Amino acid sequence: MADIARDDDAIEIASPPRFTMGERVISRSVIRNDGTYNGKDIGEVLVHKGEIGYVRSIGTFLQQFYIYAVEFVDSGHRVGMRAKELCTLDNLPPEVVAQLSERFGADAAILNGAT
């Protein structure tokens, strides 16, 4: 049997955080309340896939993972998320911005967060 490394075995905090405070990010998946979000039922959707938010703080969990408190503009929810659940919108590589600009006809400055 192959030796498969699970991402939960990695000590993420041995490296710098993937995102920075104030960074614009997008949710890669639907996030439901696991019981830690007050005022919402367990299982209720807090964040939809593709929803845009901003990193407001960075903490750790179990001395192993970074948890990013992300404030989502549309829903107004502030949710703790792992890096694997997020993707940056502010620090896209130039080749990705170029491909998106070609495909969608959008201005590269808008895609990369410039005003």
Backbone atoms as SQL, in Angstrom:
CREATE TABLE atoms (id INTEGER PRIMARY KEY, chain TEXT, resi INTEGER, resn TEXT, atom TEXT, x REAL, y REAL, z REAL);
INSERT INTO atoms VALUES
  (1, 'A', 1, 'MET', 'N', 0.840, -1.179, 0.000),
  (2, 'A', 1, 'MET', 'CA', 0.000, 0.000, 0.000),
  (3, 'A', 1, 'MET', 'C', 0.883, 1.240, 0.000),
  (4, 'A', 2, 'ALA', 'N', 0.481, 2.234, -0.766),
  (5, 'A', 2, 'ALA', 'CA', 1.264, 3.469, -0.889),
  (6, 'A', 2, 'ALA', 'C', 1.190, 4.283, 0.397),
  (7, 'A', 3, 'ASP', 'N', 2.266, 4.982, 0.665),
  (8, 'A', 3, 'ASP', 'CA', 2.313, 5.872, 1.824),
  (9, 'A', 3, 'ASP', 'C', 1.679, 7.202, 1.413),
  (10, 'A', 4, 'ILE', 'N', 0.450, 7.434, 1.825),
  (11, 'A', 4, 'ILE', 'CA', -0.292, 8.633, 1.451),
  (12, 'A', 4, 'ILE', 'C', -0.272, 9.609, 2.610),
  (13, 'A', 5, 'ALA', 'N', 0.202, 10.818, 2.358),
  (14, 'A', 5, 'ALA', 'CA', 0.236, 11.856, 3.394),
  (15, 'A', 5, 'ALA', 'C', -1.072, 12.642, 3.356),
  (16, 'A', 6, 'ARG', 'N', -1.723, 12.729, 4.478),
  (17, 'A', 6, 'ARG', 'CA', -2.946, 13.526, 4.589),
  (18, 'A', 6, 'ARG', 'C', -2.558, 14.953, 4.921),
  (19, 'A', 7, 'ASP', 'N', -3.322, 15.907, 4.392),
  (20, 'A', 7, 'ASP', 'CA', -3.008, 17.306, 4.700),
  (21, 'A', 7, 'ASP', 'C', -3.229, 17.614, 6.168),
  (22, 'A', 8, 'ASP', 'N', -4.065, 16.835, 6.852),
  (23, 'A', 8, 'ASP', 'CA', -4.300, 17.067, 8.274),
  (24, 'A', 8, 'ASP', 'C', -3.107, 16.644, 9.133),
  (25, 'A', 9, 'ASP', 'N', -2.157, 15.917, 8.529),
  (26, 'A', 9, 'ASP', 'CA', -0.959, 15.518, 9.254),
  (27, 'A', 9, 'ASP', 'C', 0.123, 16.587, 9.192),
  (28, 'A', 10, 'ALA', 'N', -0.031, 17.537, 8.284),
  (29, 'A', 10, 'ALA', 'CA', 0.975, 18.582, 8.099),
  (30, 'A', 10, 'ALA', 'C', 0.863, 19.634, 9.202),
  (31, 'A', 11, 'ILE', 'N', 1.998, 20.172, 9.603),
  (32, 'A', 11, 'ILE', 'CA', 2.027, 21.269, 10.567),
  (33, 'A', 11, 'ILE', 'C', 2.079, 22.554, 9.755),
  (34, 'A', 12, 'GLU', 'N', 0.907, 23.081, 9.445),
  (35, 'A', 12, 'GLU', 'CA', 0.774, 24.254, 8.583),
  (36, 'A', 12, 'GLU', 'C', 1.459, 25.483, 9.173),
  (37, 'A', 13, 'ILE', 'N', 1.427, 25.628, 10.500),
  (38, 'A', 13, 'ILE', 'CA', 1.966, 26.842, 11.123),
  (39, 'A', 13, 'ILE', 'C', 3.492, 26.874, 11.124),
  (40, 'A', 14, 'ALA', 'N', 4.147, 25.826, 10.611),
  (41, 'A', 14, 'ALA', 'CA', 5.598, 25.845, 10.465),
  (42, 'A', 14, 'ALA', 'C', 6.003, 26.792, 9.334),
  (43, 'A', 15, 'SER', 'N', 5.053, 27.117, 8.465),
  (44, 'A', 15, 'SER', 'CA', 5.268, 28.053, 7.353),
  (45, 'A', 15, 'SER', 'C', 4.475, 29.319, 7.621),
  (46, 'A', 16, 'PRO', 'N', 4.812, 30.407, 6.911),
  (47, 'A', 16, 'PRO', 'CA', 4.024, 31.637, 7.084),
  (48, 'A', 16, 'PRO', 'C', 2.588, 31.440, 6.596),
  (49, 'A', 17, 'PRO', 'N', 1.655, 32.254, 7.081),
  (50, 'A', 17, 'PRO', 'CA', 0.269, 32.155, 6.604),
  (51, 'A', 17, 'PRO', 'C', 0.196, 32.370, 5.089),
  (52, 'A', 18, 'ARG', 'N', -0.739, 31.698, 4.448),
  (53, 'A', 18, 'ARG', 'CA', -0.896, 31.828, 3.002),
  (54, 'A', 18, 'ARG', 'C', -1.532, 33.159, 2.612),
  (55, 'A', 19, 'PHE', 'N', -2.380, 33.702, 3.496),
  (56, 'A', 19, 'PHE', 'CA', -3.081, 34.957, 3.219),
  (57, 'A', 19, 'PHE', 'C', -2.668, 36.001, 4.242),
  (58, 'A', 20, 'THR', 'N', -2.900, 37.277, 3.903),
  (59, 'A', 20, 'THR', 'CA', -2.553, 38.370, 4.804),
  (60, 'A', 20, 'THR', 'C', -3.822, 39.108, 5.231),
  (61, 'A', 21, 'MET', 'N', -3.700, 39.888, 6.283),
  (62, 'A', 21, 'MET', 'CA', -4.820, 40.687, 6.770),
  (63, 'A', 21, 'MET', 'C', -5.284, 41.635, 5.676),
  (64, 'A', 22, 'GLY', 'N', -6.593, 41.706, 5.453),
  (65, 'A', 22, 'GLY', 'CA', -7.160, 42.594, 4.456),
  (66, 'A', 22, 'GLY', 'C', -7.186, 42.029, 3.053),
  (67, 'A', 23, 'GLU', 'N', -6.594, 40.862, 2.860),
  (68, 'A', 23, 'GLU', 'CA', -6.545, 40.261, 1.519),
  (69, 'A', 23, 'GLU', 'C', -7.937, 39.830, 1.061),
  (70, 'A', 24, 'ARG', 'N', -8.229, 40.086, -0.199),
  (71, 'A', 24, 'ARG', 'CA', -9.517, 39.705, -0.798),
  (72, 'A', 24, 'ARG', 'C', -9.415, 38.246, -1.235),
  (73, 'A', 25, 'VAL', 'N', -10.369, 37.431, -0.771),
  (74, 'A', 25, 'VAL', 'CA', -10.370, 35.993, -1.061),
  (75, 'A', 25, 'VAL', 'C', -11.754, 35.566, -1.544),
  (76, 'A', 26, 'ILE', 'N', -11.800, 34.372, -2.126),
  (77, 'A', 26, 'ILE', 'CA', -13.055, 33.801, -2.598),
  (78, 'A', 26, 'ILE', 'C', -13.188, 32.396, -2.018),
  (79, 'A', 27, 'SER', 'N', -14.406, 32.040, -1.638),
  (80, 'A', 27, 'SER', 'CA', -14.656, 30.723, -1.067),
  (81, 'A', 27, 'SER', 'C', -14.638, 29.663, -2.159),
  (82, 'A', 28, 'ARG', 'N', -13.912, 28.577, -1.919),
  (83, 'A', 28, 'ARG', 'CA', -13.829, 27.482, -2.875),
  (84, 'A', 28, 'ARG', 'C', -14.926, 26.446, -2.668),
  (85, 'A', 29, 'SER', 'N', -15.687, 26.579, -1.577),
  (86, 'A', 29, 'SER', 'CA', -16.744, 25.607, -1.288),
  (87, 'A', 29, 'SER', 'C', -17.841, 26.241, -0.441),
  (88, 'A', 30, 'VAL', 'N', -18.936, 25.526, -0.332),
  (89, 'A', 30, 'VAL', 'CA', -20.031, 25.950, 0.541),
  (90, 'A', 30, 'VAL', 'C', -19.612, 25.657, 1.983),
  (91, 'A', 31, 'ILE', 'N', -19.834, 26.616, 2.881),
  (92, 'A', 31, 'ILE', 'CA', -19.506, 26.435, 4.293),
  (93, 'A', 31, 'ILE', 'C', -20.798, 26.459, 5.094),
  (94, 'A', 32, 'ARG', 'N', -21.013, 25.403, 5.861),
  (95, 'A', 32, 'ARG', 'CA', -22.216, 25.276, 6.696),
  (96, 'A', 32, 'ARG', 'C', -21.844, 25.411, 8.169),
  (97, 'A', 33, 'ASN', 'N', -22.806, 25.830, 8.950),
  (98, 'A', 33, 'ASN', 'CA', -22.588, 25.978, 10.381),
  (99, 'A', 33, 'ASN', 'C', -22.376, 24.611, 11.023),
  (100, 'A', 34, 'ASP', 'N', -21.254, 24.457, 11.685),
  (101, 'A', 34, 'ASP', 'CA', -20.961, 23.201, 12.391),
  (102, 'A', 34, 'ASP', 'C', -21.368, 23.285, 13.861),
  (103, 'A', 35, 'GLY', 'N', -22.077, 24.339, 14.199),
  (104, 'A', 35, 'GLY', 'CA', -22.510, 24.532, 15.577),
  (105, 'A', 35, 'GLY', 'C', -21.736, 25.615, 16.297),
  (106, 'A', 36, 'THR', 'N', -20.717, 26.161, 15.664),
  (107, 'A', 36, 'THR', 'CA', -19.889, 27.187, 16.305),
  (108, 'A', 36, 'THR', 'C', -20.298, 28.603, 15.933),
  (109, 'A', 37, 'TYR', 'N', -21.240, 28.757, 15.013),
  (110, 'A', 37, 'TYR', 'CA', -21.711, 30.083, 14.610),
  (111, 'A', 37, 'TYR', 'C', -23.031, 30.359, 15.323),
  (112, 'A', 38, 'ASN', 'N', -23.019, 31.308, 16.267),
  (113, 'A', 38, 'ASN', 'CA', -24.219, 31.615, 17.056),
  (114, 'A', 38, 'ASN', 'C', -25.324, 32.225, 16.206),
  (115, 'A', 39, 'GLY', 'N', -26.548, 31.855, 16.510),
  (116, 'A', 39, 'GLY', 'CA', -27.702, 32.446, 15.852),
  (117, 'A', 39, 'GLY', 'C', -28.117, 31.758, 14.569),
  (118, 'A', 40, 'LYS', 'N', -27.410, 30.725, 14.165),
  (119, 'A', 40, 'LYS', 'CA', -27.745, 29.964, 12.962),
  (120, 'A', 40, 'LYS', 'C', -27.872, 28.490, 13.332),
  (121, 'A', 41, 'ASP', 'N', -28.759, 27.798, 12.645),
  (122, 'A', 41, 'ASP', 'CA', -28.932, 26.365, 12.894),
  (123, 'A', 41, 'ASP', 'C', -27.743, 25.568, 12.369),
  (124, 'A', 42, 'ILE', 'N', -27.478, 24.446, 13.004),
  (125, 'A', 42, 'ILE', 'CA', -26.438, 23.547, 12.521),
  (126, 'A', 42, 'ILE', 'C', -26.823, 23.084, 11.121),
  (127, 'A', 43, 'GLY', 'N', -25.868, 23.148, 10.215),
  (128, 'A', 43, 'GLY', 'CA', -26.100, 22.751, 8.827),
  (129, 'A', 43, 'GLY', 'C', -26.548, 23.882, 7.925),
  (130, 'A', 44, 'GLU', 'N', -26.901, 25.015, 8.503),
  (131, 'A', 44, 'GLU', 'CA', -27.337, 26.160, 7.696),
  (132, 'A', 44, 'GLU', 'C', -26.142, 26.737, 6.933),
  (133, 'A', 45, 'VAL', 'N', -26.364, 27.098, 5.680),
  (134, 'A', 45, 'VAL', 'CA', -25.295, 27.650, 4.841),
  (135, 'A', 45, 'VAL', 'C', -24.904, 29.036, 5.346),
  (136, 'A', 46, 'LEU', 'N', -23.612, 29.213, 5.585),
  (137, 'A', 46, 'LEU', 'CA', -23.064, 30.500, 6.008),
  (138, 'A', 46, 'LEU', 'C', -22.397, 31.220, 4.841),
  (139, 'A', 47, 'VAL', 'N', -21.721, 30.444, 3.988),
  (140, 'A', 47, 'VAL', 'CA', -20.969, 31.004, 2.864),
  (141, 'A', 47, 'VAL', 'C', -21.222, 30.141, 1.644),
  (142, 'A', 48, 'HIS', 'N', -21.527, 30.775, 0.532),
  (143, 'A', 48, 'HIS', 'CA', -21.730, 30.058, -0.719),
  (144, 'A', 48, 'HIS', 'C', -20.412, 29.977, -1.488),
  (145, 'A', 49, 'LYS', 'N', -20.255, 28.933, -2.285),
  (146, 'A', 49, 'LYS', 'CA', -19.089, 28.808, -3.149),
  (147, 'A', 49, 'LYS', 'C', -19.032, 30.026, -4.067),
  (148, 'A', 50, 'GLY', 'N', -17.863, 30.645, -4.157),
  (149, 'A', 50, 'GLY', 'CA', -17.695, 31.811, -5.007),
  (150, 'A', 50, 'GLY', 'C', -17.960, 33.135, -4.316),
  (151, 'A', 51, 'GLU', 'N', -18.339, 33.087, -3.047),
  (152, 'A', 51, 'GLU', 'CA', -18.598, 34.331, -2.310),
  (153, 'A', 51, 'GLU', 'C', -17.264, 35.009, -1.965),
  (154, 'A', 52, 'ILE', 'N', -17.240, 36.321, -2.086),
  (155, 'A', 52, 'ILE', 'CA', -16.013, 37.094, -1.880),
  (156, 'A', 52, 'ILE', 'C', -15.997, 37.708, -0.490),
  (157, 'A', 53, 'GLY', 'N', -14.827, 37.633, 0.144),
  (158, 'A', 53, 'GLY', 'CA', -14.667, 38.203, 1.473),
  (159, 'A', 53, 'GLY', 'C', -13.263, 38.741, 1.670),
  (160, 'A', 54, 'TYR', 'N', -13.019, 39.248, 2.868),
  (161, 'A', 54, 'TYR', 'CA', -11.726, 39.835, 3.225),
  (162, 'A', 54, 'TYR', 'C', -11.220, 39.198, 4.515),
  (163, 'A', 55, 'VAL', 'N', -9.937, 38.865, 4.553),
  (164, 'A', 55, 'VAL', 'CA', -9.328, 38.287, 5.751),
  (165, 'A', 55, 'VAL', 'C', -9.250, 39.376, 6.813),
  (166, 'A', 56, 'ARG', 'N', -9.874, 39.156, 7.954),
  (167, 'A', 56, 'ARG', 'CA', -9.898, 40.140, 9.040),
  (168, 'A', 56, 'ARG', 'C', -8.936, 39.805, 10.165),
  (169, 'A', 57, 'SER', 'N', -8.670, 38.523, 10.376),
  (170, 'A', 57, 'SER', 'CA', -7.683, 38.126, 11.378),
  (171, 'A', 57, 'SER', 'C', -7.191, 36.725, 11.059),
  (172, 'A', 58, 'ILE', 'N', -6.043, 36.384, 11.668),
  (173, 'A', 58, 'ILE', 'CA', -5.435, 35.077, 11.441),
  (174, 'A', 58, 'ILE', 'C', -5.104, 34.478, 12.795),
  (175, 'A', 59, 'GLY', 'N', -5.634, 33.291, 13.027),
  (176, 'A', 59, 'GLY', 'CA', -5.367, 32.585, 14.269),
  (177, 'A', 59, 'GLY', 'C', -4.876, 31.186, 13.967),
  (178, 'A', 60, 'THR', 'N', -4.755, 30.379, 15.010),
  (179, 'A', 60, 'THR', 'CA', -4.333, 28.998, 14.820),
  (180, 'A', 60, 'THR', 'C', -5.317, 28.074, 15.519),
  (181, 'A', 61, 'PHE', 'N', -5.286, 26.810, 15.103),
  (182, 'A', 61, 'PHE', 'CA', -6.148, 25.787, 15.690),
  (183, 'A', 61, 'PHE', 'C', -5.301, 24.555, 15.942),
  (184, 'A', 62, 'LEU', 'N', -5.362, 24.035, 17.158),
  (185, 'A', 62, 'LEU', 'CA', -4.631, 22.830, 17.560),
  (186, 'A', 62, 'LEU', 'C', -3.121, 22.932, 17.338),
  (187, 'A', 63, 'GLN', 'N', -2.587, 24.132, 17.384),
  (188, 'A', 63, 'GLN', 'CA', -1.161, 24.378, 17.159),
  (189, 'A', 63, 'GLN', 'C', -0.681, 23.711, 15.878),
  (190, 'A', 64, 'GLN', 'N', -1.583, 23.650, 14.875),
  (191, 'A', 64, 'GLN', 'CA', -1.262, 22.951, 13.636),
  (192, 'A', 64, 'GLN', 'C', -1.706, 23.723, 12.393),
  (193, 'A', 65, 'PHE', 'N', -2.891, 24.344, 12.442),
  (194, 'A', 65, 'PHE', 'CA', -3.468, 24.979, 11.262),
  (195, 'A', 65, 'PHE', 'C', -3.675, 26.471, 11.481),
  (196, 'A', 66, 'TYR', 'N', -3.590, 27.235, 10.385),
  (197, 'A', 66, 'TYR', 'CA', -4.030, 28.620, 10.411),
  (198, 'A', 66, 'TYR', 'C', -5.531, 28.634, 10.181),
  (199, 'A', 67, 'ILE', 'N', -6.212, 29.490, 10.913),
  (200, 'A', 67, 'ILE', 'CA', -7.637, 29.739, 10.695),
  (201, 'A', 67, 'ILE', 'C', -7.764, 31.215, 10.350),
  (202, 'A', 68, 'TYR', 'N', -8.362, 31.468, 9.196),
  (203, 'A', 68, 'TYR', 'CA', -8.536, 32.830, 8.699),
  (204, 'A', 68, 'TYR', 'C', -9.964, 33.273, 8.982),
  (205, 'A', 69, 'ALA', 'N', -10.118, 34.342, 9.762),
  (206, 'A', 69, 'ALA', 'CA', -11.446, 34.922, 9.981),
  (207, 'A', 69, 'ALA', 'C', -11.732, 35.784, 8.761),
  (208, 'A', 70, 'VAL', 'N', -12.705, 35.342, 7.962),
  (209, 'A', 70, 'VAL', 'CA', -13.020, 36.018, 6.711),
  (210, 'A', 70, 'VAL', 'C', -14.395, 36.654, 6.831),
  (211, 'A', 71, 'GLU', 'N', -14.456, 37.940, 6.535),
  (212, 'A', 71, 'GLU', 'CA', -15.729, 38.661, 6.529),
  (213, 'A', 71, 'GLU', 'C', -16.243, 38.694, 5.095),
  (214, 'A', 72, 'PHE', 'N', -17.415, 38.085, 4.903),
  (215, 'A', 72, 'PHE', 'CA', -18.016, 38.008, 3.576),
  (216, 'A', 72, 'PHE', 'C', -18.982, 39.167, 3.389),
  (217, 'A', 73, 'VAL', 'N', -18.769, 39.917, 2.341),
  (218, 'A', 73, 'VAL', 'CA', -19.486, 41.161, 2.090),
  (219, 'A', 73, 'VAL', 'C', -20.981, 40.926, 1.874),
  (220, 'A', 74, 'ASP', 'N', -21.342, 39.991, 1.003),
  (221, 'A', 74, 'ASP', 'CA', -22.752, 39.786, 0.653),
  (222, 'A', 74, 'ASP', 'C', -23.597, 39.296, 1.820),
  (223, 'A', 75, 'SER', 'N', -23.098, 38.328, 2.570),
  (224, 'A', 75, 'SER', 'CA', -23.885, 37.756, 3.661),
  (225, 'A', 75, 'SER', 'C', -23.668, 38.476, 4.987),
  (226, 'A', 76, 'GLY', 'N', -22.540, 39.166, 5.109),
  (227, 'A', 76, 'GLY', 'CA', -22.212, 39.832, 6.368),
  (228, 'A', 76, 'GLY', 'C', -21.676, 38.886, 7.424),
  (229, 'A', 77, 'HIS', 'N', -21.475, 37.638, 7.066),
  (230, 'A', 77, 'HIS', 'CA', -20.961, 36.661, 8.023),
  (231, 'A', 77, 'HIS', 'C', -19.446, 36.760, 8.137),
  (232, 'A', 78, 'ARG', 'N', -18.952, 36.559, 9.343),
  (233, 'A', 78, 'ARG', 'CA', -17.512, 36.433, 9.586),
  (234, 'A', 78, 'ARG', 'C', -17.288, 34.994, 10.014),
  (235, 'A', 79, 'VAL', 'N', -16.550, 34.260, 9.192),
  (236, 'A', 79, 'VAL', 'CA', -16.428, 32.820, 9.354),
  (237, 'A', 79, 'VAL', 'C', -14.959, 32.427, 9.406),
  (238, 'A', 80, 'GLY', 'N', -14.619, 31.498, 10.286),
  (239, 'A', 80, 'GLY', 'CA', -13.266, 30.955, 10.346),
  (240, 'A', 80, 'GLY', 'C', -13.101, 29.874, 9.298),
  (241, 'A', 81, 'MET', 'N', -12.052, 30.004, 8.473),
  (242, 'A', 81, 'MET', 'CA', -11.843, 29.060, 7.377),
  (243, 'A', 81, 'MET', 'C', -10.384, 28.659, 7.272),
  (244, 'A', 82, 'ARG', 'N', -10.159, 27.474, 6.729),
  (245, 'A', 82, 'ARG', 'CA', -8.808, 26.987, 6.443),
  (246, 'A', 82, 'ARG', 'C', -8.362, 27.477, 5.077),
  (247, 'A', 83, 'ALA', 'N', -7.071, 27.508, 4.845),
  (248, 'A', 83, 'ALA', 'CA', -6.511, 27.971, 3.568),
  (249, 'A', 83, 'ALA', 'C', -7.030, 27.153, 2.397),
  (250, 'A', 84, 'LYS', 'N', -7.226, 25.851, 2.588),
  (251, 'A', 84, 'LYS', 'CA', -7.677, 24.999, 1.488),
  (252, 'A', 84, 'LYS', 'C', -9.109, 25.323, 1.056),
  (253, 'A', 85, 'GLU', 'N', -9.841, 26.090, 1.852),
  (254, 'A', 85, 'GLU', 'CA', -11.213, 26.479, 1.524),
  (255, 'A', 85, 'GLU', 'C', -11.283, 27.832, 0.824),
  (256, 'A', 86, 'LEU', 'N', -10.109, 28.473, 0.639),
  (257, 'A', 86, 'LEU', 'CA', -10.052, 29.838, 0.097),
  (258, 'A', 86, 'LEU', 'C', -9.089, 29.933, -1.076),
  (259, 'A', 87, 'CYS', 'N', -9.290, 30.964, -1.870),
  (260, 'A', 87, 'CYS', 'CA', -8.374, 31.301, -2.963),
  (261, 'A', 87, 'CYS', 'C', -8.224, 32.817, -2.986),
  (262, 'A', 88, 'THR', 'N', -7.018, 33.300, -3.177),
  (263, 'A', 88, 'THR', 'CA', -6.777, 34.738, -3.207),
  (264, 'A', 88, 'THR', 'C', -7.367, 35.366, -4.470),
  (265, 'A', 89, 'LEU', 'N', -7.751, 36.609, -4.357),
  (266, 'A', 89, 'LEU', 'CA', -8.139, 37.401, -5.518),
  (267, 'A', 89, 'LEU', 'C', -7.195, 38.576, -5.692),
  (268, 'A', 90, 'ASP', 'N', -6.423, 38.881, -4.665),
  (269, 'A', 90, 'ASP', 'CA', -5.515, 40.030, -4.700),
  (270, 'A', 90, 'ASP', 'C', -4.133, 39.694, -5.230),
  (271, 'A', 91, 'ASN', 'N', -3.709, 38.469, -5.087),
  (272, 'A', 91, 'ASN', 'CA', -2.330, 38.113, -5.436),
  (273, 'A', 91, 'ASN', 'C', -2.276, 37.007, -6.481),
  (274, 'A', 92, 'LEU', 'N', -3.087, 37.154, -7.516),
  (275, 'A', 92, 'LEU', 'CA', -3.076, 36.171, -8.596),
  (276, 'A', 92, 'LEU', 'C', -1.800, 36.323, -9.412),
  (277, 'A', 93, 'PRO', 'N', -1.221, 35.208, -9.846),
  (278, 'A', 93, 'PRO', 'CA', -0.045, 35.300, -10.713),
  (279, 'A', 93, 'PRO', 'C', -0.416, 36.007, -12.013),
  (280, 'A', 94, 'PRO', 'N', 0.514, 36.766, -12.603),
  (281, 'A', 94, 'PRO', 'CA', 0.221, 37.518, -13.830),
  (282, 'A', 94, 'PRO', 'C', -0.348, 36.662, -14.964),
  (283, 'A', 95, 'GLU', 'N', 0.123, 35.410, -15.092),
  (284, 'A', 95, 'GLU', 'CA', -0.383, 34.549, -16.165),
  (285, 'A', 95, 'GLU', 'C', -1.851, 34.176, -15.947),
  (286, 'A', 96, 'VAL', 'N', -2.268, 34.059, -14.693),
  (287, 'A', 96, 'VAL', 'CA', -3.670, 33.762, -14.396),
  (288, 'A', 96, 'VAL', 'C', -4.540, 34.979, -14.717),
  (289, 'A', 97, 'VAL', 'N', -4.083, 36.158, -14.334),
  (290, 'A', 97, 'VAL', 'CA', -4.815, 37.394, -14.641),
  (291, 'A', 97, 'VAL', 'C', -4.959, 37.547, -16.157),
  (292, 'A', 98, 'ALA', 'N', -3.889, 37.257, -16.890),
  (293, 'A', 98, 'ALA', 'CA', -3.933, 37.369, -18.357),
  (294, 'A', 98, 'ALA', 'C', -4.945, 36.391, -18.947),
  (295, 'A', 99, 'GLN', 'N', -4.964, 35.158, -18.457),
  (296, 'A', 99, 'GLN', 'CA', -5.909, 34.150, -18.958),
  (297, 'A', 99, 'GLN', 'C', -7.342, 34.547, -18.644),
  (298, 'A', 100, 'LEU', 'N', -7.585, 35.049, -17.450),
  (299, 'A', 100, 'LEU', 'CA', -8.933, 35.470, -17.077),
  (300, 'A', 100, 'LEU', 'C', -9.373, 36.672, -17.896),
  (301, 'A', 101, 'SER', 'N', -8.445, 37.598, -18.121),
  (302, 'A', 101, 'SER', 'CA', -8.757, 38.776, -18.933),
  (303, 'A', 101, 'SER', 'C', -9.133, 38.371, -20.351),
  (304, 'A', 102, 'GLU', 'N', -8.375, 37.431, -20.915),
  (305, 'A', 102, 'GLU', 'CA', -8.672, 36.927, -22.265),
  (306, 'A', 102, 'GLU', 'C', -10.031, 36.255, -22.309),
  (307, 'A', 103, 'ARG', 'N', -10.265, 35.387, -21.355),
  (308, 'A', 103, 'ARG', 'CA', -11.481, 34.573, -21.358),
  (309, 'A', 103, 'ARG', 'C', -12.743, 35.385, -21.103),
  (310, 'A', 104, 'PHE', 'N', -12.670, 36.312, -20.156),
  (311, 'A', 104, 'PHE', 'CA', -13.866, 37.039, -19.744),
  (312, 'A', 104, 'PHE', 'C', -13.886, 38.487, -20.209),
  (313, 'A', 105, 'GLY', 'N', -12.825, 38.930, -20.858),
  (314, 'A', 105, 'GLY', 'CA', -12.776, 40.303, -21.358),
  (315, 'A', 105, 'GLY', 'C', -12.691, 41.342, -20.255),
  (316, 'A', 106, 'ALA', 'N', -12.280, 40.926, -19.070),
  (317, 'A', 106, 'ALA', 'CA', -12.210, 41.854, -17.936),
  (318, 'A', 106, 'ALA', 'C', -10.849, 42.537, -17.911),
  (319, 'A', 107, 'ASP', 'N', -10.822, 43.713, -17.349),
  (320, 'A', 107, 'ASP', 'CA', -9.585, 44.458, -17.194),
  (321, 'A', 107, 'ASP', 'C', -8.728, 43.795, -16.122),
  (322, 'A', 108, 'ALA', 'N', -7.460, 43.557, -16.413),
  (323, 'A', 108, 'ALA', 'CA', -6.558, 42.883, -15.480),
  (324, 'A', 108, 'ALA', 'C', -6.431, 43.628, -14.153),
  (325, 'A', 109, 'ALA', 'N', -6.508, 44.954, -14.193),
  (326, 'A', 109, 'ALA', 'CA', -6.402, 45.736, -12.954),
  (327, 'A', 109, 'ALA', 'C', -7.568, 45.427, -12.020),
  (328, 'A', 110, 'ILE', 'N', -8.757, 45.239, -12.568),
  (329, 'A', 110, 'ILE', 'CA', -9.932, 44.913, -11.749),
  (330, 'A', 110, 'ILE', 'C', -9.766, 43.513, -11.157),
  (331, 'A', 111, 'LEU', 'N', -9.315, 42.563, -11.971),
  (332, 'A', 111, 'LEU', 'CA', -9.139, 41.190, -11.495),
  (333, 'A', 111, 'LEU', 'C', -8.108, 41.096, -10.385),
  (334, 'A', 112, 'ASN', 'N', -7.120, 41.947, -10.425),
  (335, 'A', 112, 'ASN', 'CA', -6.059, 41.872, -9.430),
  (336, 'A', 112, 'ASN', 'C', -6.255, 42.838, -8.269),
  (337, 'A', 113, 'GLY', 'N', -7.457, 43.424, -8.155),
  (338, 'A', 113, 'GLY', 'CA', -7.790, 44.219, -6.984),
  (339, 'A', 113, 'GLY', 'C', -7.388, 45.671, -7.036),
  (340, 'A', 114, 'ALA', 'N', -6.853, 46.137, -8.140),
  (341, 'A', 114, 'ALA', 'CA', -6.486, 47.555, -8.237),
  (342, 'A', 114, 'ALA', 'C', -7.713, 48.385, -8.504),
  (343, 'A', 115, 'THR', 'N', -7.684, 49.647, -8.099),
  (344, 'A', 115, 'THR', 'CA', -8.834, 50.528, -8.343),
  (345, 'A', 115, 'THR', 'C', -8.494, 51.591, -9.355);
